[in-house]
Amino acid sequence: MARVRAKDRMKNEVNAGSMADIAFLLLIFFLVTTTILEDSGILVKLPEWSDEPPEDIQLNSRNIYSVLVNTNNDLLVRKQPMSLKDLRDDTKLFITNPKKDPTLSDSPKQAIVSLKNDRGTSYKAYLEVYNELRAAYNEIWDEQAQIRYGKNYDDCTKAEQEGIRSDFPLVISEAESTSFGDEG
């Protein structure tokens, strides 16, 4: 009977040369078939770039709803402290001014919401405030659609939506951030 040497036993090894090819093919397969989510961000229409300085426009301070978010993420609305949960309702009241209060906007077409942040404001706080301001306009548009057409704003035709938006235009002005800790 022939002796089995240790050298002969080593010949039963698996060829691992194609393992790298298989791993590479699997990697390509998963990269091709995986969908990658994109952050959509905030959809804001920015003005066209111009080298000319903007013209000075005199605005009635009554029509400006100033919102300041400081370094501590606290709100100062029209020079008064306010909580985030009250911001939406107060913004709606300012824009619509149903009781013709002389301290609120003259009309929805003249109302301007001015948002200003400190450089130390957290991005989360900025988004929360911006979302509340935007939600105020969305609720106003929904309420007007119910009053005028008896349906939700999203169910209205393009022409009906444009009519509502022309009477209640979305005007959120974002001022340049102040220096860190400077609330002026």
C-alpha positions as CSV (number, residue, x, y, z in Angstrom):
1,M,0.0,0.0,0.0
2,A,1.3,3.4,-1.0
3,R,2.1,5.9,1.7
4,V,0.3,9.2,1.7
5,R,2.7,11.9,2.2
6,A,1.9,15.3,3.7
7,K,2.8,16.9,0.4
8,D,0.1,14.9,-1.4
9,R,-2.5,15.9,1.2
10,M,-1.9,19.6,0.5
11,K,-3.1,19.2,-3.1
12,N,-6.8,19.1,-2.0
13,E,-6.9,22.8,-1.3
14,V,-9.7,25.1,-2.7
15,N,-8.6,27.6,-5.4
16,A,-9.4,31.0,-3.9
17,G,-8.4,33.0,-6.9
18,S,-11.9,33.4,-8.1
19,M,-13.3,34.4,-4.7
20,A,-12.1,38.0,-5.3
21,D,-14.0,38.1,-8.6
22,I,-17.2,36.8,-6.9
23,A,-16.9,39.4,-4.1
24,F,-16.3,42.1,-6.7
25,L,-19.4,41.0,-8.7
26,L,-21.5,41.0,-5.6
27,L,-20.3,44.4,-4.6
28,I,-21.2,45.8,-8.1
29,F,-24.6,44.0,-7.9
30,F,-25.5,45.6,-4.6
31,L,-24.3,49.1,-5.7
32,V,-26.4,49.0,-8.8
33,T,-29.6,47.6,-7.2
34,T,-29.5,49.8,-4.1
35,T,-31.5,53.1,-4.2
36,I,-29.9,56.0,-2.4
37,L,-32.1,58.6,-0.8
38,E,-31.5,62.2,-1.6
39,D,-32.0,65.0,0.8
40,S,-34.5,67.3,-0.9
41,G,-33.9,70.3,1.4
42,I,-36.1,73.4,1.6
43,L,-37.5,74.6,-1.7
44,V,-37.0,78.3,-1.8
45,K,-36.9,80.5,-4.9
46,L,-33.9,82.7,-4.7
47,P,-33.7,86.1,-6.5
48,E,-31.6,86.4,-9.6
49,W,-28.0,87.5,-8.9
50,S,-27.3,91.1,-9.6
51,D,-24.1,93.2,-9.2
52,E,-26.2,96.3,-8.5
53,P,-27.1,97.0,-4.9
54,P,-30.8,96.5,-4.1
55,E,-33.0,99.6,-4.0
56,D,-34.2,100.8,-0.6
57,I,-37.8,100.2,-0.1
58,Q,-39.6,102.0,2.7
59,L,-42.0,99.5,4.5
60,N,-44.5,100.2,7.2
61,S,-43.1,98.4,10.3
62,R,-46.7,97.4,11.1
63,N,-46.6,95.0,8.1
64,I,-43.3,93.3,9.2
65,Y,-43.6,90.2,11.4
66,S,-40.0,89.9,12.6
67,V,-38.9,86.6,14.0
68,L,-35.4,86.3,15.6
69,V,-33.9,83.0,16.7
70,N,-31.0,83.6,19.1
71,T,-27.9,81.5,20.0
72,N,-29.9,79.7,22.7
73,N,-32.6,78.8,20.1
74,D,-35.1,81.1,21.8
75,L,-37.7,83.1,19.8
76,L,-38.2,86.8,19.8
77,V,-41.2,87.7,17.8
78,R,-41.9,91.4,17.2
79,K,-39.5,92.1,20.2
80,Q,-41.5,89.7,22.5
81,P,-40.4,86.3,23.7
82,M,-42.6,83.5,22.3
83,S,-42.7,79.7,22.4
84,L,-42.5,77.7,19.2
85,K,-45.9,76.1,19.8
86,D,-47.6,79.6,19.7
87,L,-45.7,80.8,16.6
88,R,-48.0,79.3,13.9
89,D,-51.2,80.7,15.3
90,D,-49.7,84.1,16.0
91,T,-48.3,84.3,12.5
92,K,-51.7,83.4,11.0
93,L,-53.3,86.1,13.2
94,F,-50.7,88.7,12.0
95,I,-51.2,87.9,8.3
96,T,-55.0,87.7,8.2
97,N,-55.7,90.4,10.9
98,P,-59.4,89.4,11.0
99,K,-60.3,92.1,13.6
100,K,-58.4,94.9,11.8
101,D,-56.1,95.3,14.8
102,P,-53.9,98.4,14.2
103,T,-50.8,96.6,15.5
104,L,-51.1,93.8,12.9
105,S,-50.6,93.9,9.1
106,D,-52.7,96.2,6.9
107,S,-53.6,93.3,4.6
108,P,-52.3,89.8,3.8
109,K,-50.8,91.2,0.5
110,Q,-48.7,93.6,2.5
111,A,-47.6,91.2,5.3
112,I,-44.0,90.3,5.3
113,V,-42.6,87.6,7.6
114,S,-38.9,88.4,8.4
115,L,-36.8,85.5,9.8
116,K,-33.4,86.3,11.2
117,N,-31.0,83.8,12.9
118,D,-27.9,84.2,15.0
119,R,-24.9,82.3,13.7
120,G,-25.1,80.1,16.8
121,T,-28.7,79.0,16.1
122,S,-28.9,75.3,15.6
123,Y,-30.0,74.0,12.3
124,K,-32.8,72.0,13.9
125,A,-34.2,75.2,15.6
126,Y,-34.0,77.1,12.3
127,L,-35.9,74.3,10.5
128,E,-38.6,74.1,13.2
129,V,-39.2,77.9,13.1
130,Y,-39.2,77.9,9.3
131,N,-41.6,74.9,9.2
132,E,-44.0,76.7,11.6
133,L,-44.0,79.9,9.5
134,R,-44.6,77.9,6.3
135,A,-47.3,75.8,8.0
136,A,-49.1,79.1,9.0
137,Y,-49.4,80.0,5.3
138,N,-50.5,76.4,4.4
139,E,-53.3,76.6,7.0
140,I,-54.4,80.0,5.8
141,W,-54.5,78.6,2.2
142,D,-56.5,75.6,3.3
143,E,-58.9,77.7,5.3
144,Q,-59.5,80.0,2.3
145,A,-60.0,77.1,0.0
146,Q,-62.7,75.7,2.4
147,I,-64.4,79.1,2.6
148,R,-64.3,79.8,-1.2
149,Y,-64.6,76.4,-2.8
150,G,-65.6,74.0,0.0
151,K,-62.5,71.8,-0.5
152,N,-58.9,71.5,0.6
153,Y,-56.3,73.6,-1.0
154,D,-54.5,70.6,-2.5
155,D,-57.8,69.5,-4.2
156,C,-58.3,73.0,-5.9
157,T,-57.5,73.6,-9.5
158,K,-54.3,75.5,-10.4
159,A,-56.3,78.6,-11.1
160,E,-58.1,78.4,-7.8
161,Q,-54.8,77.9,-6.0
162,E,-53.2,80.8,-7.8
163,G,-56.2,83.0,-6.8
164,I,-55.8,82.1,-3.1
165,R,-52.0,82.6,-3.3
166,S,-52.4,86.0,-4.9
167,D,-54.7,87.1,-2.1
168,F,-52.4,85.6,0.6
169,P,-48.9,85.6,-0.9
170,L,-46.1,83.6,0.8
171,V,-43.5,86.2,1.7
172,I,-40.8,85.0,4.1
173,S,-37.8,87.2,4.0
174,E,-34.6,85.7,5.5
175,A,-32.2,88.3,6.8
176,E,-28.5,87.8,7.0
177,S,-27.4,86.0,10.2
178,T,-26.0,88.1,13.0
179,S,-22.7,87.3,14.6
180,F,-22.4,84.6,17.2
181,G,-24.3,85.8,20.3
182,D,-25.2,89.2,18.7
183,E,-28.9,89.6,18.8
184,G,-29.0,93.1,17.3
